[in-house]
Each structure stands twice: as C-alpha cells, then as structure tokens.
Amino acid sequence: MSFGLYFAAASSLLPWIAYWISNWRILSMVTACPMVVAFVGPWIVPESARWYITSGRVDKAIEMLKNFAKVNGKEVKQEVFDEFEKSCKAMNEKDQSHNQYTVLHLFKLPRLGRITIMLIIYW
C-alpha cells in the first residue's frame, strides 16, 4: 500500500514538474533523484538490533543499543547488557537446533509443493 501511495503522489506531481522543467534531459535527472536516495539508503540506515540478534550478531546489536542509549542520554548498566547477551545467545542456540530448513521442505506437503511450483511459474 505504501508503494501505491507514493506512486499515486508521484504520478500526480510529474505533469506539474514536467511543465516547469521544459528540457527533457533535466526532467529525467530530476525524476531520477529519488532513486539515488533509495540506492544510498541501505548504507546510511543501520540494521535493527532485532535483525542482528536473529542473525547471530549479538555483539553488534549490543553495540547499537549502547549507541542508542548514549544518543538518548540514558545510562544503562553493563550488567543489563551482559544479561541480555547471555539470554540472546541462549535463545539463538535453541532456535538454531530446531530450524534447519532446506528447499526440499517446500515440497514435503503436496499443497505447499503446488503453491511453490505455481509461484516459480508465475514469477
């Protein structure tokens, strides 16, 4: 839905932008500017602490949380981070032992296999 809203807004603004910018080369550069922001965005915006934890990078998540606390002017004791790290590592070890999925799991159930094949064909 978010994509649709931005597309509708851009589609309604484009004729007005084109009216004021008569040169097509400049118009194409102006309309390409949002894509530059979208291309550079992943390097500017950090990943979430939750993503770091689920990918097994608990140290990076704690570093990020310490930075957030510093920016917000809050003091968090080191014991809290140590306990958090211990619990995250325990949960990751438990999750790693249960979730060992492969592509073949998509075809174990007949209905799921049909859906997978249909999605492959459609895409």
MMTF fields as JSON, N, C-alpha, C and O atoms, coordinates in Angstrom:
{
  "mmtfVersion": "1.0.0",
  "mmtfProducer": "UNKNOWN",
  "numBonds": 491,
  "numAtoms": 492,
  "numGroups": 123,
  "numChains": 1,
  "numModels": 1,
  "chainsPerModel": [1],
  "groupsPerChain": [123],
  "chainIdList": ["A"],
  "bondAtomList": [4, 2, 8, 6, 12, 10, 16, 14, 20, 18, 24, 22, 28, 26, 32, 30, 36, 34, 40, 38, 44, 42, 48, 46, 52, 50, 56, 54, 60, 58, 64, 62, 68, 66, 72, 70, 76, 74, 80, 78, 84, 82, 88, 86, 92, 90, 96, 94, 100, 98, 104, 102, 108, 106, 112, 110, 116, 114, 120, 118, 124, 122, 128, 126, 132, 130, 136, 134, 140, 138, 144, 142, 148, 146, 152, 150, 156, 154, 160, 158, 164, 162, 168, 166, 172, 170, 176, 174, 180, 178, 184, 182, 188, 186, 192, 190, 196, 194, 200, 198, 204, 202, 208, 206, 212, 210, 216, 214, 220, 218, 224, 222, 228, 226, 232, 230, 236, 234, 240, 238, 244, 242, 248, 246, 252, 250, 256, 254, 260, 258, 264, 262, 268, 266, 272, 270, 276, 274, 280, 278, 284, 282, 288, 286, 292, 290, 296, 294, 300, 298, 304, 302, 308, 306, 312, 310, 316, 314, 320, 318, 324, 322, 328, 326, 332, 330, 336, 334, 340, 338, 344, 342, 348, 346, 352, 350, 356, 354, 360, 358, 364, 362, 368, 366, 372, 370, 376, 374, 380, 378, 384, 382, 388, 386, 392, 390, 396, 394, 400, 398, 404, 402, 408, 406, 412, 410, 416, 414, 420, 418, 424, 422, 428, 426, 432, 430, 436, 434, 440, 438, 444, 442, 448, 446, 452, 450, 456, 454, 460, 458, 464, 462, 468, 466, 472, 470, 476, 474, 480, 478, 484, 482, 488, 486],
  "bondOrderList": [1, 1, 1, 1, 1, 1, 1, 1, 1, 1, 1, 1, 1, 1, 1, 1, 1, 1, 1, 1, 1, 1, 1, 1, 1, 1, 1, 1, 1, 1, 1, 1, 1, 1, 1, 1, 1, 1, 1, 1, 1, 1, 1, 1, 1, 1, 1, 1, 1, 1, 1, 1, 1, 1, 1, 1, 1, 1, 1, 1, 1, 1, 1, 1, 1, 1, 1, 1, 1, 1, 1, 1, 1, 1, 1, 1, 1, 1, 1, 1, 1, 1, 1, 1, 1, 1, 1, 1, 1, 1, 1, 1, 1, 1, 1, 1, 1, 1, 1, 1, 1, 1, 1, 1, 1, 1, 1, 1, 1, 1, 1, 1, 1, 1, 1, 1, 1, 1, 1, 1, 1, 1],
  "groupList": [{"groupName": "MET", "atomNameList": ["N", "CA", "C", "O"], "elementList": ["N", "C", "C", "O"], "formalChargeList": [0, 0, 0, 0], "bondAtomList": [1, 0, 2, 1, 3, 2], "bondOrderList": [1, 1, 2], "singleLetterCode": "M", "chemCompType": "L-PEPTIDE LINKING"}, {"groupName": "SER", "atomNameList": ["N", "CA", "C", "O"], "elementList": ["N", "C", "C", "O"], "formalChargeList": [0, 0, 0, 0], "bondAtomList": [1, 0, 2, 1, 3, 2], "bondOrderList": [1, 1, 2], "singleLetterCode": "S", "chemCompType": "L-PEPTIDE LINKING"}, {"groupName": "PHE", "atomNameList": ["N", "CA", "C", "O"], "elementList": ["N", "C", "C", "O"], "formalChargeList": [0, 0, 0, 0], "bondAtomList": [1, 0, 2, 1, 3, 2], "bondOrderList": [1, 1, 2], "singleLetterCode": "F", "chemCompType": "L-PEPTIDE LINKING"}, {"groupName": "GLY", "atomNameList": ["N", "CA", "C", "O"], "elementList": ["N", "C", "C", "O"], "formalChargeList": [0, 0, 0, 0], "bondAtomList": [1, 0, 2, 1, 3, 2], "bondOrderList": [1, 1, 2], "singleLetterCode": "G", "chemCompType": "PEPTIDE LINKING"}, {"groupName": "LEU", "atomNameList": ["N", "CA", "C", "O"], "elementList": ["N", "C", "C", "O"], "formalChargeList": [0, 0, 0, 0], "bondAtomList": [1, 0, 2, 1, 3, 2], "bondOrderList": [1, 1, 2], "singleLetterCode": "L", "chemCompType": "L-PEPTIDE LINKING"}, {"groupName": "TYR", "atomNameList": ["N", "CA", "C", "O"], "elementList": ["N", "C", "C", "O"], "formalChargeList": [0, 0, 0, 0], "bondAtomList": [1, 0, 2, 1, 3, 2], "bondOrderList": [1, 1, 2], "singleLetterCode": "Y", "chemCompType": "L-PEPTIDE LINKING"}, {"groupName": "ALA", "atomNameList": ["N", "CA", "C", "O"], "elementList": ["N", "C", "C", "O"], "formalChargeList": [0, 0, 0, 0], "bondAtomList": [1, 0, 2, 1, 3, 2], "bondOrderList": [1, 1, 2], "singleLetterCode": "A", "chemCompType": "L-PEPTIDE LINKING"}, {"groupName": "PRO", "atomNameList": ["N", "CA", "C", "O"], "elementList": ["N", "C", "C", "O"], "formalChargeList": [0, 0, 0, 0], "bondAtomList": [1, 0, 2, 1, 3, 2], "bondOrderList": [1, 1, 2], "singleLetterCode": "P", "chemCompType": "L-PEPTIDE LINKING"}, {"groupName": "TRP", "atomNameList": ["N", "CA", "C", "O"], "elementList": ["N", "C", "C", "O"], "formalChargeList": [0, 0, 0, 0], "bondAtomList": [1, 0, 2, 1, 3, 2], "bondOrderList": [1, 1, 2], "singleLetterCode": "W", "chemCompType": "L-PEPTIDE LINKING"}, {"groupName": "ILE", "atomNameList": ["N", "CA", "C", "O"], "elementList": ["N", "C", "C", "O"], "formalChargeList": [0, 0, 0, 0], "bondAtomList": [1, 0, 2, 1, 3, 2], "bondOrderList": [1, 1, 2], "singleLetterCode": "I", "chemCompType": "L-PEPTIDE LINKING"}, {"groupName": "ASN", "atomNameList": ["N", "CA", "C", "O"], "elementList": ["N", "C", "C", "O"], "formalChargeList": [0, 0, 0, 0], "bondAtomList": [1, 0, 2, 1, 3, 2], "bondOrderList": [1, 1, 2], "singleLetterCode": "N", "chemCompType": "L-PEPTIDE LINKING"}, {"groupName": "ARG", "atomNameList": ["N", "CA", "C", "O"], "elementList": ["N", "C", "C", "O"], "formalChargeList": [0, 0, 0, 0], "bondAtomList": [1, 0, 2, 1, 3, 2], "bondOrderList": [1, 1, 2], "singleLetterCode": "R", "chemCompType": "L-PEPTIDE LINKING"}, {"groupName": "VAL", "atomNameList": ["N", "CA", "C", "O"], "elementList": ["N", "C", "C", "O"], "formalChargeList": [0, 0, 0, 0], "bondAtomList": [1, 0, 2, 1, 3, 2], "bondOrderList": [1, 1, 2], "singleLetterCode": "V", "chemCompType": "L-PEPTIDE LINKING"}, {"groupName": "THR", "atomNameList": ["N", "CA", "C", "O"], "elementList": ["N", "C", "C", "O"], "formalChargeList": [0, 0, 0, 0], "bondAtomList": [1, 0, 2, 1, 3, 2], "bondOrderList": [1, 1, 2], "singleLetterCode": "T", "chemCompType": "L-PEPTIDE LINKING"}, {"groupName": "CYS", "atomNameList": ["N", "CA", "C", "O"], "elementList": ["N", "C", "C", "O"], "formalChargeList": [0, 0, 0, 0], "bondAtomList": [1, 0, 2, 1, 3, 2], "bondOrderList": [1, 1, 2], "singleLetterCode": "C", "chemCompType": "L-PEPTIDE LINKING"}, {"groupName": "GLU", "atomNameList": ["N", "CA", "C", "O"], "elementList": ["N", "C", "C", "O"], "formalChargeList": [0, 0, 0, 0], "bondAtomList": [1, 0, 2, 1, 3, 2], "bondOrderList": [1, 1, 2], "singleLetterCode": "E", "chemCompType": "L-PEPTIDE LINKING"}, {"groupName": "ASP", "atomNameList": ["N", "CA", "C", "O"], "elementList": ["N", "C", "C", "O"], "formalChargeList": [0, 0, 0, 0], "bondAtomList": [1, 0, 2, 1, 3, 2], "bondOrderList": [1, 1, 2], "singleLetterCode": "D", "chemCompType": "L-PEPTIDE LINKING"}, {"groupName": "LYS", "atomNameList": ["N", "CA", "C", "O"], "elementList": ["N", "C", "C", "O"], "formalChargeList": [0, 0, 0, 0], "bondAtomList": [1, 0, 2, 1, 3, 2], "bondOrderList": [1, 1, 2], "singleLetterCode": "K", "chemCompType": "L-PEPTIDE LINKING"}, {"groupName": "GLN", "atomNameList": ["N", "CA", "C", "O"], "elementList": ["N", "C", "C", "O"], "formalChargeList": [0, 0, 0, 0], "bondAtomList": [1, 0, 2, 1, 3, 2], "bondOrderList": [1, 1, 2], "singleLetterCode": "Q", "chemCompType": "L-PEPTIDE LINKING"}, {"groupName": "HIS", "atomNameList": ["N", "CA", "C", "O"], "elementList": ["N", "C", "C", "O"], "formalChargeList": [0, 0, 0, 0], "bondAtomList": [1, 0, 2, 1, 3, 2], "bondOrderList": [1, 1, 2], "singleLetterCode": "H", "chemCompType": "L-PEPTIDE LINKING"}],
  "groupTypeList": [0, 1, 2, 3, 4, 5, 2, 6, 6, 6, 1, 1, 4, 4, 7, 8, 9, 6, 5, 8, 9, 1, 10, 8, 11, 9, 4, 1, 0, 12, 13, 6, 14, 7, 0, 12, 12, 6, 2, 12, 3, 7, 8, 9, 12, 7, 15, 1, 6, 11, 8, 5, 9, 13, 1, 3, 11, 12, 16, 17, 6, 9, 15, 0, 4, 17, 10, 2, 6, 17, 12, 10, 3, 17, 15, 12, 17, 18, 15, 12, 2, 16, 15, 2, 15, 17, 1, 14, 17, 6, 0, 10, 15, 17, 16, 18, 1, 19, 10, 18, 5, 13, 12, 4, 19, 4, 2, 17, 4, 7, 11, 4, 3, 11, 9, 13, 9, 0, 4, 9, 9, 5, 8],
  "groupIdList": [1, 2, 3, 4, 5, 6, 7, 8, 9, 10, 11, 12, 13, 14, 15, 16, 17, 18, 19, 20, 21, 22, 23, 24, 25, 26, 27, 28, 29, 30, 31, 32, 33, 34, 35, 36, 37, 38, 39, 40, 41, 42, 43, 44, 45, 46, 47, 48, 49, 50, 51, 52, 53, 54, 55, 56, 57, 58, 59, 60, 61, 62, 63, 64, 65, 66, 67, 68, 69, 70, 71, 72, 73, 74, 75, 76, 77, 78, 79, 80, 81, 82, 83, 84, 85, 86, 87, 88, 89, 90, 91, 92, 93, 94, 95, 96, 97, 98, 99, 100, 101, 102, 103, 104, 105, 106, 107, 108, 109, 110, 111, 112, 113, 114, 115, 116, 117, 118, 119, 120, 121, 122, 123],
  "secStructList": [7, 2, 2, 2, 2, 2, 2, 2, 2, 2, 2, 2, 2, 2, 2, 2, 2, 2, 2, 2, 7, 7, 7, 2, 2, 2, 2, 2, 2, 2, 2, 2, 2, 2, 2, 2, 2, 2, 2, 2, 2, 2, 2, 2, 1, 7, 7, 7, 2, 2, 2, 2, 2, 2, 6, 6, 7, 2, 2, 2, 2, 2, 2, 2, 2, 2, 2, 2, 2, 2, 2, 6, 6, 7, 7, 7, 7, 2, 2, 2, 2, 2, 2, 2, 2, 2, 2, 2, 2, 2, 2, 2, 2, 2, 2, 2, 2, 2, 7, 7, 7, 7, 4, 4, 4, 4, 4, 1, 1, 2, 2, 2, 2, 2, 2, 2, 2, 2, 2, 2, 2, 2, 7],
  "xCoordList": [0.814, 0.0, 0.867, 0.522, 1.975, 2.867, 3.398, 3.466, 3.775, 4.27, 3.204, 3.504, 1.965, 0.868, 0.627, 0.331, 0.753, 0.564, 1.653, 1.37, 2.893, 3.984, 3.87, 4.153, 3.464, 3.303, 2.206, 2.366, 1.093, -0.005, 0.419, 0.095, 1.14, 1.601, 2.585, 2.504, 3.504, 4.478, 3.805, 4.18, 2.819, 2.113, 1.32, 1.175, 0.812, 0.058, 0.979, 0.581, 2.196, 3.137, 3.951, 4.391, 4.157, 5.024, 4.584, 5.445, 3.304, 2.939, 3.292, 3.685, 3.152, 3.474, 4.98, 5.434, 5.741, 7.2, 7.639, 8.512, 7.044, 7.385, 6.996, 7.669, 5.934, 5.501, 6.535, 6.828, 7.087, 8.035, 9.446, 10.236, 9.78, 11.099, 10.881, 10.41, 11.221, 10.904, 11.93, 11.61, 13.129, 14.162, 14.015, 13.99, 13.919, 13.671, 14.862, 14.692, 16.074, 17.246, 17.267, 17.554, 16.964, 16.915, 15.762, 15.892, 14.637, 13.493, 13.848, 13.458, 14.581, 14.959, 15.925, 15.879, 16.804, 17.703, 16.933, 17.213, 15.968, 15.174, 14.348, 14.242, 13.772, 12.957, 13.812, 13.302, 15.107, 15.997, 16.54, 17.072, 16.419, 16.957, 16.396, 17.172, 15.096, 14.62, 15.25, 15.404, 15.612, 16.253, 17.659, 18.128, 18.332, 19.654, 19.529, 20.343, 18.509, 18.273, 17.966, 18.465, 17.15, 16.802, 18.019, 18.118, 18.94, 20.131, 21.126, 21.766, 21.265, 22.235, 21.678, 22.45, 20.373, 19.72, 20.195, 20.443, 20.336, 20.768, 22.139, 22.407, 23.001, 24.303, 24.239, 25.106, 23.22, 23.09, 22.287, 22.673, 21.181, 20.288, 20.82, 21.035, 21.035, 21.561, 20.485, 19.288, 20.939, 20.01, 19.46, 20.033, 18.355, 17.766, 18.517, 19.148, 18.428, 19.069, 18.447, 19.137, 17.16, 16.479, 17.064, 17.254, 17.35, 17.913, 19.3, 19.641, 20.103, 21.433, 21.345, 22.139, 20.389, 20.254, 19.846, 20.42, 18.864, 18.411, 19.449, 19.446, 20.341, 21.389, 22.631, 23.639, 22.566, 23.662, 24.737, 25.784, 24.508, 25.499, 25.084, 24.774, 25.087, 24.627, 25.55, 25.083, 26.854, 27.802, 27.47, 27.5, 27.157, 26.8, 25.491, 25.352, 24.536, 23.258, 23.471, 22.874, 24.306, 24.571, 25.302, 25.025, 26.232, 26.926, 25.932, 26.035, 24.976, 23.966, 23.074, 22.758, 22.665, 21.818, 22.547, 21.933, 23.85, 24.632, 24.678, 24.601, 24.804, 24.817, 23.469, 23.424, 22.374, 21.039, 20.885, 20.337, 21.369, 21.275, 22.085, 21.658, 23.25, 24.099, 23.436, 23.456, 22.85, 22.175, 20.979, 20.714, 20.254, 19.075, 19.417, 18.524, 20.694, 21.106, 20.736, 20.544, 20.634, 20.275, 21.506, 22.381, 21.553, 22.64, 22.121, 21.186, 22.722, 22.333, 23.541, 24.649, 23.319, 24.411, 24.916, 24.168, 26.201, 26.829, 26.232, 26.188, 25.771, 25.171, 23.924, 23.644, 23.185, 21.98, 22.37, 21.734, 23.418, 23.869, 24.441, 24.245, 25.15, 25.699, 24.583, 24.644, 23.565, 22.435, 21.676, 21.238, 21.528, 20.858, 21.626, 21.031, 22.947, 23.771, 23.664, 23.574, 23.675, 23.579, 22.237, 22.189, 21.151, 19.832, 19.669, 19.045, 20.222, 20.129, 20.894, 20.413, 22.084, 22.873, 22.198, 22.247, 21.569, 20.85, 19.662, 19.416, 18.927, 17.784, 18.24, 17.601, 19.346, 19.85, 20.296, 20.057, 20.939, 21.363, 20.161, 20.178, 19.119, 17.908, 17.218, 16.763, 17.14, 16.495, 17.295, 16.717, 18.616, 19.46, 19.287, 19.371, 19.046, 18.908, 17.579, 17.472, 16.565, 15.248, 15.026, 14.347, 15.563, 15.259, 16.375, 17.272, 16.316, 17.259, 16.477, 16.321, 15.986, 15.15, 15.991, 17.032, 15.509, 16.117, 15.019, 13.848, 15.4, 14.429, 13.487, 12.34, 13.944, 13.111, 11.904, 10.905, 11.982, 10.836, 9.65, 8.508, 9.909, 8.818, 7.996, 6.864, 8.544, 7.847, 7.407, 6.916, 7.566, 7.162, 5.655, 5.176, 4.908, 3.445, 2.975, 3.481, 2.022, 1.589, 1.063, 1.373, 0.278, -0.296, 0.801, 0.785, 1.738, 2.841, 3.717, 4.227, 3.893, 4.648, 3.971, 4.635, 2.631, 1.897, 2.008, 2.203, 1.882, 1.993, 3.392, 3.535, 4.413, 5.783, 5.993, 6.591, 5.509, 5.659, 4.899, 5.404, 3.689, 2.923, 3.638, 3.655, 4.227, 4.951, 6.186, 6.519, 6.864, 8.024, 7.596, 8.268, 6.482, 5.997, 5.547, 5.871, 4.803, 4.284, 5.384, 5.303, 6.409, 7.472, 8.439, 9.415],
  "yCoordList": [-1.179, 0.0, 1.255, 2.253, 1.204, 2.354, 2.684, 3.85, 1.641, 1.852, 2.512, 3.417, 2.066, 2.627, 4.092, 4.881, 4.459, 5.864, 6.745, 7.823, 6.288, 7.067, 7.139, 8.178, 6.055, 6.047, 7.013, 7.746, 7.022, 7.934, 9.385, 10.241, 9.664, 11.035, 11.473, 12.595, 10.594, 10.937, 11.106, 11.987, 10.27, 10.374, 11.666, 12.221, 12.147, 13.399, 14.62, 15.686, 14.482, 15.602, 15.701, 16.79, 14.591, 14.584, 15.546, 16.225, 15.65, 16.622, 18.061, 18.848, 18.403, 19.763, 20.003, 21.08, 19.007, 19.13, 19.237, 20.041, 18.439, 18.482, 19.817, 20.291, 20.419, 21.717, 22.798, 23.651, 22.754, 23.782, 23.506, 24.439, 22.26, 21.907, 21.497, 20.394, 22.381, 22.109, 21.201, 20.571, 21.121, 20.296, 18.852, 18.604, 17.911, 16.523, 15.899, 14.996, 16.371, 15.807, 16.187, 15.357, 17.435, 17.88, 17.189, 16.813, 17.025, 16.336, 14.9, 14.427, 14.213, 12.834, 12.787, 11.853, 13.791, 13.838, 14.133, 13.546, 15.04, 15.38, 14.184, 13.93, 13.458, 12.3, 11.116, 10.199, 11.126, 10.05, 10.295, 9.372, 11.501, 11.823, 10.939, 10.504, 10.651, 9.759, 8.369, 7.727, 7.901, 6.587, 6.613, 5.608, 7.755, 7.878, 7.728, 7.056, 8.357, 8.237, 6.783, 6.272, 6.122, 4.725, 3.813, 2.798, 4.164, 3.345, 3.519, 2.551, 4.733, 5.024, 4.686, 4.474, 4.634, 4.418, 3.223, 3.369, 2.049, 0.886, 1.042, 0.397, 1.874, 2.08, 3.135, 3.174, 3.989, 5.044, 4.566, 4.814, 3.885, 3.45, 2.146, 1.181, 2.101, 0.866, -0.214, 0.074, -1.451, -2.56, -2.471, -1.801, -3.147, -3.12, -4.085, -5.04, -3.807, -4.682, -6.069, -7.064, -6.141, -7.436, -8.277, -9.484, -7.645, -8.394, -8.911, -10.051, -8.068, -8.514, -9.711, -10.645, -9.686, -10.779, -12.065, -13.12, -11.998, -13.214, -13.76, -14.954, -12.901, -13.398, -13.835, -14.2, -13.799, -14.298, -13.273, -13.629, -12.018, -10.97, -10.152, -8.965, -10.802, -10.186, -9.04, -8.034, -9.178, -8.124, -6.817, -5.742, -6.923, -5.737, -5.127, -3.904, -5.96, -5.463, -4.712, -3.656, -5.24, -4.574, -3.257, -2.261, -3.256, -2.013, -0.954, 0.219, -1.38, -0.457, 0.045, 1.233, -0.84, -0.439, 0.522, 1.439, 0.318, 1.249, 2.624, 3.652, 2.623, 3.888, 4.593, 5.811, 3.843, 4.434, 5.044, 6.136, 4.337, 4.85, 6.134, 7.072, 6.172, 7.359, 8.546, 9.664, 8.304, 9.374, 9.899, 11.101, 9.011, 9.412, 9.947, 10.359, 9.944, 10.478, 9.59, 10.084, 8.295, 7.348, 6.554, 6.262, 6.217, 5.399, 3.988, 3.788, 3.012, 1.611, 0.873, 0.984, 0.126, -0.585, -1.719, -2.3, -2.018, -3.081, -4.44, -5.321, -4.624, -5.899, -6.203, -7.359, -5.158, -5.345, -5.873, -6.789, -5.296, -5.758, -7.171, -7.964, -7.488, -8.84, -9.879, -10.934, -9.568, -10.491, -10.62, -11.708, -9.501, -9.507, -10.367, -11.147, -10.221, -11.006, -12.495, -13.314, -12.846, -14.25, -14.848, -15.96, -14.104, -14.63, -14.716, -15.651, -13.751, -13.797, -14.982, -15.666, -15.221, -16.35, -17.674, -18.607, -17.765, -18.994, -19.213, -20.337, -18.148, -18.283, -18.631, -19.44, -18.028, -18.333, -19.782, -20.429, -20.3, -21.703, -22.633, -23.639, -22.298, -23.118, -23.06, -24.084, -21.874, -21.731, -22.407, -22.981, -22.344, -22.947, -24.462, -25.07, -25.068, -26.52, -26.976, -28.116, -26.114, -26.504, -26.14, -26.882, -25.049, -24.551, -24.893, -24.084, -26.056, -26.473, -26.781, -27.943, -25.733, -25.915, -25.902, -25.249, -26.646, -26.629, -26.364, -26.231, -26.288, -26.071, -27.264, -27.105, -28.427, -29.626, -29.569, -30.246, -28.772, -28.631, -27.973, -28.14, -27.231, -26.611, -27.646, -27.366, -28.829, -29.861, -31.041, -32.035, -30.958, -32.072, -32.264, -33.397, -31.182, -31.259, -31.013, -30.104, -31.796, -31.643, -30.242, -29.681, -29.687, -28.362, -27.295, -26.422, -27.367, -26.417, -26.571, -25.582, -27.805, -28.042, -27.424, -26.824, -27.568, -26.958, -25.437, -24.797, -24.875, -23.416, -22.956, -21.943, -23.683, -23.328, -23.382, -22.473, -24.439, -24.565, -23.459, -22.893, -23.143, -22.063, -20.725, -19.932, -20.465, -19.212, -19.141, -18.075, -20.27, -20.298, -19.988, -19.231, -20.57, -20.339, -18.895, -18.261, -18.374, -17.01, -15.967, -14.975, -16.179, -15.193, -15.38, -14.638],
  "zCoordList": [0.0, 0.0, 0.0, -0.634, 0.701, 0.755, -0.634, -1.024, -1.379, -2.735, -3.593, -4.371, -3.458, -4.24, -3.931, -4.829, -2.656, -2.286, -2.878, -3.4, -2.799, -3.373, -4.894, -5.49, -5.512, -6.962, -7.381, -8.356, -6.655, -6.978, -6.787, -7.61, -5.71, -5.475, -6.556, -7.055, -6.915, -7.953, -9.308, -10.081, -9.598, -10.877, -10.977, -12.066, -9.868, -9.916, -9.924, -10.394, -9.413, -9.421, -10.703, -11.073, -11.379, -12.553, -13.653, -14.211, -14.001, -15.048, -14.675, -15.536, -13.399, -12.981, -13.02, -13.406, -12.621, -12.691, -14.145, -14.473, -15.012, -16.436, -17.058, -17.973, -16.58, -17.099, -16.781, -17.618, -15.562, -15.16, -15.661, -15.803, -15.929, -16.472, -17.922, -18.199, -18.834, -20.238, -20.919, -21.927, -20.402, -21.018, -20.531, -19.326, -21.457, -21.075, -20.366, -19.547, -20.673, -20.005, -18.519, -17.657, -18.245, -16.852, -16.123, -14.958, -16.815, -16.216, -15.834, -14.767, -16.695, -16.368, -15.189, -14.389, -15.073, -13.915, -12.626, -11.581, -12.707, -11.523, -11.066, -9.866, -11.995, -11.614, -11.158, -10.514, -11.484, -11.033, -9.626, -9.008, -9.115, -7.778, -6.663, -5.812, -6.62, -5.552, -5.603, -4.564, -6.778, -6.874, -6.288, -5.755, -6.383, -5.771, -4.258, -3.623, -3.688, -2.247, -1.886, -0.883, -2.7, -2.431, -2.583, -1.894, -3.474, -3.674, -2.533, -2.119, -2.022, -0.976, 0.409, 1.345, 0.549, 1.836, 2.631, 3.828, 2.038, 2.834, 3.486, 4.499, 2.938, 3.563, 4.664, 5.538, 4.626, 5.63, 6.834, 7.976, 6.586, 7.657, 8.253, 7.519, 9.564, 10.162, 10.255, 10.248, 10.339, 10.552, 11.969, 12.829, 12.199, 13.536, 14.454, 14.003, 15.742, 16.725, 16.692, 16.911, 16.423, 16.343, 15.206, 15.362, 14.065, 12.939, 13.29, 12.975, 13.944, 14.35, 15.293, 15.188, 16.206, 17.169, 16.469, 16.738, 15.574, 14.899, 13.934, 13.635, 13.442, 12.555, 13.325, 12.719, 14.666, 15.475, 15.782, 16.322, 15.456, 15.699, 16.931, 16.829, 18.072, 19.317, 19.723, 20.258, 19.477, 19.842, 19.124, 19.723, 17.848, 17.059, 17.561, 17.588, 17.956, 18.478, 19.788, 19.999, 20.658, 21.937, 21.709, 22.377, 20.769, 20.422, 19.934, 20.294, 19.114, 18.611, 19.742, 19.795, 20.645, 21.765, 22.705, 23.25, 22.899, 23.708, 23.049, 23.72, 21.728, 20.995, 21.122, 21.3, 21.031, 21.199, 22.592, 22.738, 23.609, 24.975, 25.12, 25.792, 24.491, 24.554, 23.857, 24.374, 22.689, 21.947, 22.727, 22.718, 23.402, 24.168, 25.556, 26.296, 25.914, 27.206, 28.379, 29.49, 28.154, 29.216, 29.626, 28.811, 30.891, 31.416, 31.649, 32.425, 30.982, 31.15, 31.715, 31.191, 32.781, 33.442, 32.557, 31.771, 32.705, 31.922, 32.258, 31.399, 33.488, 33.88, 33.052, 32.733, 32.712, 31.891, 30.519, 29.998, 29.932, 28.622, 28.686, 27.765, 29.776, 29.925, 30.026, 29.394, 30.826, 30.961, 29.64, 29.266, 28.948, 27.648, 26.646, 25.903, 26.631, 25.717, 26.02, 25.105, 27.298, 27.683, 27.251, 26.726, 27.474, 27.098, 25.583, 25.082, 24.853, 23.385, 22.817, 21.913, 23.346, 22.855, 23.178, 22.375, 24.346, 24.701, 23.769, 23.331, 23.466, 22.548, 21.141, 20.468, 20.682, 19.345, 19.239, 18.219, 20.277, 20.251, 20.199, 19.49, 20.95, 20.955, 19.59, 19.08, 19.004, 17.698, 16.593, 15.67, 16.68, 15.649, 15.609, 14.541, 16.761, 16.793, 16.2, 15.748, 16.191, 15.687, 14.22, 13.51, 13.757, 12.414, 11.429, 11.195, 10.873, 9.846, 8.573, 8.199, 7.909, 6.728, 5.459, 5.386, 4.456, 3.132, 2.112, 2.469, 0.851, -0.221, -0.337, -0.756, 0.02, -0.073, 0.856, 0.612, 1.916, 2.813, 2.109, 2.537, 1.037, 0.28, -0.473, -0.867, -0.676, -1.439, -0.574, -1.108, 0.731, 1.595, 1.618, 1.569, 1.692, 1.655, 0.226, -0.432, -0.271, -1.665, -1.979, -3.03, -1.081, -1.343, -1.387, -2.254, -0.466, -0.442, -1.682, -2.208, -2.151, -3.377, -4.587, -5.432, -4.68, -5.799, -5.768, -6.801, -4.586, -4.465, -4.87, -5.554, -4.459, -4.81, -6.312, -6.889, -6.952, -8.41, -9.128, -10.098, -8.663, -9.295, -9.153, -10.095, -7.989, -7.81, -8.699, -9.218, -8.877, -9.769, -11.197, -11.897, -11.632, -12.996, -13.172, -14.176, -12.201, -12.325, -12.317, -13.041, -11.511, -11.431, -12.573, -12.682]
}
